[in-house]
Amino acid sequence: MSVIGCGYLGAVHAAAMASLGHDVVGIDVDEGKVADLTAGAAPFFEPGLAELLEDGVRSGRLRFAADPAAASGSEVHFLAVGTPQSDSGPAADLRFVDAAIDGLLPHLRPGAVVAGKSTVPVGTAARLARRIAESGATLVWNPEFLREGWAVHDTLRPDRLVVGAEDSPQGAAAVDLLRRVYAAAIDAGSPFLVTDLATAELVKGAANAFLATKISFINAMAEVAEAAGADVTLLAEALGHDSRIGRRYLGSGIGFGGGCLPKDIRAFAARAEELGRGQSVSFLHEVDAINLRRRDRAVRLVVDALGGLVFGRRIAVLGAAFKPFSDDVRDSPALEVAVRLRGLGADVLVTDPAAIENARARHPQLGYAASRDDALRDADAVVVVTEWDEYRRELTPQHAGGLVRGRIVIDGRNCLDAEAWRAAGWTYRGMGRR
Ligand code: UGA
């Protein structure tokens, strides 16, 4: 099989498929990335990936190439290129998807299967199916639901597998081929759902829209709780015990970021608008707005806690990645809070166990500290914006208190024990907490 595009999705997919015994070539236009992957080095932080890459490359079942010709001879080609937000609006930019098909077309043979994994606006798969029809290959849509930080687990043991295909003998044969590809996960209990192309594309968009909505729901409750003198973390716990609601994705704080949820809800709404159903998902604009307000709110809390005077004050920002177990800073709420505080003239020192290099590349104007304790030293205020264990579990208020100048902590992820910090003499402010 070939995997076209070796970013977060493709590199993990290629390595995971090789670990199942498949013969895999990963293809990417970035020769530097190809060289790294060929050497068995993961180009980004993802627990468990380095081991899989090393094993795969050593076994000879996994190789990487920059030339699309390396795809010829594969029975199945997975499309795993990025679909970022377009520069000019909310819609997805499909340039890389079309370029991948351009590169693949001369190497497609009759009977081959092209399986789209990228997150695309509904209707894309039908268009791509028409583009490859003459080659005699068949297109199916097989959306990916992996989470960064859990990508290896989610690829090998997904909650569900979804394959969309056209209702034809070729479509049925392509579905059977994917059933064989994923036999290990299916045997281990992952449900395998067969749909039409459009439904498979929609499942992905709808899943991310739902998750984003759930997060913004609890953050909207945080806004109300704050005004009412209630505590959103207790509220979330109480709601979560209702099995119809569930506790997951009710984590309140500075909201969601990353390379998926923010751009996916915008692209989803833009596509619905094109289909004449903008009104059906108009709530997604509110979901986005609630989410972005959280970043403003966190900054406001810091400014207020410092008595309105932030200019020249030293602020320790604990976290830069958009979530723990990731070095990804794309649309990271953590980093945006740091950037805004810097914009107000604060002397910001950002630290993160994995994401400093990526953060520095995007925001060289910020100060960075290699360790948590270096960031805390002489800080006038501390802001926790990514809930790494190093901050959430391992940092005690006593230890931090011995390093800082001012005992002020703003808990942007509602992940600290407020009582313990207050008892140690800290001014503690959470987001939507008393
Ligand atoms: C998300 C989805 O969870 C995956 O299923 C999907 O495959 C992926 O996007 C994608 O489209 O590729 P991911 O971006 O890795 O995965 O991150 P999540 O773990 O979902 O977290 C997203 C953001 O929401 C993070 O900034 C996180 O801090 C925030 N979040 C999450 C909350 O603010 N509260 C929560 O309760 C949960």
Boltz pocket constraint, residues with backbone or C-beta under 6 A from the ligand:
constraints:
  - pocket:
      binder: B
      contacts: [[A, 119], [A, 144], [A, 145], [A, 146], [A, 147], [A, 148], [A, 149], [A, 208], [A, 211], [A, 215], [A, 247], [A, 248], [A, 249], [A, 250], [A, 251], [A, 252], [A, 253], [A, 254], [A, 255], [A, 256], [A, 257], [A, 258], [A, 259], [A, 260], [A, 261], [A, 264], [A, 322], [A, 323], [A, 324]]
      max_distance: 6.0
